């Protein structure tokens, strides 16, 4: 596997921006359990992309990309829940859910690129 700096990956940059935005969106949230869980899931996406990129084998990289994809699905679910219980503006939730779907698709594309 040739080394590609994770900082060059669009999906990593997008995931980092999303994590910052999640922190900003939830800055005044009083539901501390959901807030912590959503912040952790958002950080996990970018972190697992980076960690996988620093591994020395393609199978390990793919494993971490799959973990990142799972964290994206987890965060998407939490946005659905936060929306339903009135913690987050529905328009914001909808936008973040769409961004998470795009991140998941990008991660799947990266996984597929290693399998071909």
Secondary structure by P-SEA (a helix, b strand, c coil): cccccccccaaaaaaaaaaaaaaaaaccccaaaaaaaaaaaaaaaaaaaaaaaacccaaaaaaaaaaaaaaaaaaaaaaaaaaaaccccaaaaaaaaaaaaaaaaaaaaaaaaaac
